[in-house]
Amino acid sequence: MSITRALARAGAVAALALATAQPAAALPTAHGTAPAPAAAVQRAVPPTTADVVCTVNDNGVNYRSGPGSQYPVMGTVNRGQKLNAHGREGSWVMGDLWGGPTGVWIHVAYLDC
């Protein structure tokens, strides 16, 4: 499943939850009912089974604090690093690096999702 399609599904579940005044966890997904989110965790897109795992496809890839080259570089990652993608803005994917920082942004050209 492409990241765009998966994130669109996650957004649709959240929108349906708002429109029906039901928690997203109570709404059906492609895999049954979405798991209940952790109480203290807040992310740009509600946690669902639609989160996508992406893999960095090059060495020395910058990750940034926001969706654009004008945002500061927070660090670099190498080929093979995994990222749980939670959102996308333009050509930038936001997610959490496995074993590293959360809420980072990487350009889609450097990710295989």
N, C-alpha and C positions, 0 to 999 in steps of 0.2 A: 504494500500500500504506500503511495507517495506521501511525503510529509504534508503537502498541501491538502490532500484528501483527508488524511487523519486529523489534521488540525481543524478542518472544516467540520468534521463530524463532532469533535470535542466542543466547538462553538455552538453547533446546533443543539447538543444536549444541554449546554448551559442556558441557551436562549429559551428552550422549552421549559426548563426548570423555572426560570423567571416568569414566563408567561402563565404557567400553571400553578405558581406559588408552591411548588414541591421541590425538595432538595434534589440535586442532580443525581445523588446516589440512589434515589427511588425510581429513577427513570430507566427504561430498558436501553441497552446498547446492543451492538452486533454480537456481543459475547454474553448476553444476559444482563444482570443488573450491575451497574458500576460499583466498585468498592467504596465504602465510606471514607472520605478524606480525613487525614489527621487534623485534629481540632486546631492546633497552633500553627499549621503551615498555610501560608498564603502565596499563591503564584499568579502570574498574569492570566493563565488559563486554568480553570478548575482541573484537578487531577482526575483522569479517566483512564480507561484502558486504551485510549487513542494516543497516549504519549508515544513518541517514536524514538528509537535509538539510532543515532547517527554515528558515523566513524570518520575521524579526520583523515584526509587522503594525501597529506603532504607533511613535510617537516618544517618546523619553525613558523607555524601558523599563529598569528596574533589572535587573542581573544580580547574583546573590548567591553567597556561598561555600558555601551548603548549601541543601537543599530545604525552604525555609520562610521566612516573613517575619521570623522571629526571627533569621535569619542576617544578618551584615553585608552591606551593599550594596558591591560591588566597583567598580561603574561603571554607566554607562548606554549603551544602544544605540538606534539609530533604525530606522524602517521600512526594510526591504530588506536589513538585515544578515543574513548567513547563519550557520548554526550546524550543525555535524555532531553530531547527537544520538547519544549512546551509552547512555543509561539514563533511566529514569523512576522517580520515587518519588511516589506520590499524584498531585497535580496539577502536579508540577515535573519539568522535563526538564533533564538534565545533558548538557553537550556542550562542544565547542570552537568558539569564535567564529573565523570566517575572518579572518585577519590580526590576531588579538587573543588574549586570554587563553584558556587551556584549563581544563577542569574547572569551568565556571561553571553556575549553575542559573537557569533562567527559567521563570516560571509559564506553563503551557500555553495560557492565555487570550491570551497575547501572541505566540503562534507559529502559523504555518501549516506543518503538516508533511505 
